[in-house]
Amino acid sequence: MRLFKLIITLVILCLIGIFVYQNLAVLVKPETLTFNLYFVKPTRPVKVYLLVLVPLVVGFLLGLMIMMKFHFQTRRKLKRERMEKQQVQAALTQKLVNSAPVNATVPPPPEAPTGKEG
């Protein structure tokens, strides 16, 4: 399975590399952006690769944060269940210890009658 994952990862990286190599002229070309803020209209030249890379990184980070939220919720739930299981085990152990006789020695035999009674 690891070899399969490695091969798929390498194929995807090669496809990304081919895409970048074939579109290098377009990606480094500066593009002018205009922000319409109604009172100021700044224009600033921005390279196209930044227009592609910034949303890609932001989307990756958002997805990672959402994934980590569920990861930590699951870890917290598993920790809670593990602690409950340990508490149940401890309670059962304590119950077994309390129900066992303290001294498991044989009681002494009753005294034999001596004939002086009565």
C-alpha positions as CSV (number, residue, x, y, z in Angstrom):
1,M,0.0,0.0,0.0
2,R,2.9,2.4,0.8
3,L,4.4,1.8,-2.7
4,F,1.0,2.5,-4.3
5,K,0.7,5.8,-2.4
6,L,4.2,6.7,-3.3
7,I,3.6,6.0,-7.0
8,I,0.3,8.0,-7.0
9,T,2.0,10.9,-5.2
10,L,4.9,11.0,-7.7
11,V,2.4,10.9,-10.7
12,I,0.5,13.8,-9.2
13,L,3.6,15.8,-8.6
14,C,4.8,15.1,-12.1
15,L,1.5,16.4,-13.5
16,I,1.8,19.5,-11.4
17,G,5.3,20.0,-12.6
18,I,4.3,19.6,-16.3
19,F,1.5,22.1,-15.8
20,V,3.8,24.7,-14.3
21,Y,6.5,24.2,-16.9
22,Q,4.0,24.5,-19.8
23,N,2.3,27.6,-18.4
24,L,5.4,29.3,-17.0
25,A,5.1,32.3,-19.3
26,V,1.5,33.0,-18.3
27,L,2.1,32.4,-14.6
28,V,4.9,35.0,-14.2
29,K,3.2,37.6,-16.3
30,P,2.1,40.6,-14.1
31,E,-1.6,41.2,-14.1
32,T,-3.2,44.5,-12.9
33,L,-5.9,44.2,-10.3
34,T,-8.3,46.9,-9.5
35,F,-10.1,47.0,-6.1
36,N,-13.3,49.0,-6.1
37,L,-13.6,50.4,-2.6
38,Y,-15.9,53.3,-3.8
39,F,-13.6,56.0,-2.5
40,V,-10.2,54.7,-3.4
41,K,-9.4,52.6,-6.5
42,P,-5.9,51.3,-6.0
43,T,-4.3,49.4,-8.8
44,R,-1.4,47.1,-8.2
45,P,0.3,44.7,-10.6
46,V,0.2,41.1,-9.2
47,K,1.8,38.0,-10.8
48,V,-0.7,35.3,-11.9
49,Y,1.0,32.6,-9.9
50,L,0.2,34.5,-6.8
51,L,-3.5,34.7,-7.9
52,V,-3.4,30.9,-8.1
53,L,-1.1,30.1,-5.2
54,V,-2.7,32.3,-2.5
55,P,-6.3,30.8,-2.8
56,L,-4.7,27.3,-3.0
57,V,-2.8,27.8,0.3
58,V,-5.8,29.4,2.0
59,G,-8.0,26.6,1.0
60,F,-5.5,24.0,2.1
61,L,-5.1,25.7,5.5
62,L,-8.9,25.9,6.0
63,G,-9.3,22.3,5.1
64,L,-6.5,21.4,7.5
65,M,-8.0,23.4,10.4
66,I,-11.4,21.7,9.8
67,M,-9.8,18.3,9.7
68,M,-7.8,19.0,12.9
69,K,-11.0,20.0,14.7
70,F,-12.6,16.6,14.1
71,H,-9.3,14.9,14.9
72,F,-9.1,16.6,18.3
73,Q,-12.8,15.9,19.0
74,T,-12.2,12.2,18.3
75,R,-9.1,12.1,20.4
76,R,-10.9,13.8,23.3
77,K,-13.8,11.3,23.0
78,L,-11.4,8.3,22.9
79,K,-9.6,9.6,26.0
80,R,-12.8,10.0,27.9
81,E,-13.9,6.5,27.0
82,R,-10.5,5.1,28.0
83,M,-10.8,6.8,31.4
84,E,-14.3,5.5,31.9
85,K,-13.1,2.0,31.1
86,Q,-10.3,2.3,33.6
87,Q,-12.7,3.5,36.2
88,V,-15.0,0.5,35.6
89,Q,-12.0,-1.8,35.8
90,A,-10.8,-0.2,39.0
91,A,-14.3,-0.5,40.5
92,L,-14.6,-4.2,39.6
93,T,-11.1,-4.8,41.0
94,Q,-12.1,-3.0,44.2
95,K,-15.3,-5.0,44.5
96,L,-13.5,-8.3,44.1
97,V,-10.9,-7.3,46.7
98,N,-13.7,-6.3,49.2
99,S,-15.7,-9.5,48.6
100,A,-12.8,-11.8,49.2
101,P,-12.3,-13.0,52.9
102,V,-9.7,-11.0,54.8
103,N,-8.1,-14.0,56.5
104,A,-8.4,-17.3,54.6
105,T,-7.1,-19.3,57.6
106,V,-8.8,-22.3,59.0
107,P,-10.7,-21.5,62.3
108,P,-9.5,-23.5,65.3
109,P,-11.4,-26.6,66.2
110,P,-13.9,-26.3,69.1
111,E,-12.6,-27.3,72.5
112,A,-13.2,-30.9,73.5
113,P,-15.4,-31.5,76.6
114,T,-13.4,-32.2,79.7
115,G,-16.2,-33.7,81.8
116,K,-15.9,-31.1,84.5
117,E,-19.0,-29.3,83.2
118,G,-22.2,-29.4,84.9
